[in-house]
């Protein structure tokens, strides 16, 4: 573990164009409304056991919904 905090970030745009290649890009169209949300940093200690890490994983997965 690097000791760097996990910063939850989400984004969406009202009107987008997507790439058809293997890499997916979400490109907002001109005058599209864009919303970016940034959550509170989640600090995880460098020396953490798997039993302590699992509740943190569940918390982060709950933020995805």
Buried (B, 14 or more C-beta within 10 A) or exposed (E): EEEEEBEEEEEEBEEEEEEEEEEEEEEBEEEEEEEEEEEEEEEBEEEEEEEEEEEBEEEBEEEEE
